[in-house]
Amino acid sequence: MRLQLKLFRISKKMTQGEFADKIGVNRANYSMIEKGKRNGTIVFWNKLKETFNIPEDQMWSLMKNEEE
């Protein structure tokens, strides 16, 4: 599970659907990424970073799969 990604989404007070729409991805795909069942593409992570103006060091934390 990408716990930090989920916590980041929750800190924005957004559902998975709202969050996925905001960054322009499919909700089902976002859910799989958040659960650690699918890796996000470079495009996904770049959209996330740009949409929320996330610093590089924080991005690494969000990208880390907690079960690794």
Secondary structure as GFF3:
##gff-version 3
##sequence-region A 1 68
A	DSSP	alpha_helix	3	11	.	.	.	ID=ss1
A	DSSP	alpha_helix	16	23	.	.	.	ID=ss2
A	DSSP	alpha_helix	27	34	.	.	.	ID=ss3
A	DSSP	alpha_helix	42	52	.	.	.	ID=ss4
A	DSSP	alpha_helix	56	63	.	.	.	ID=ss5
###
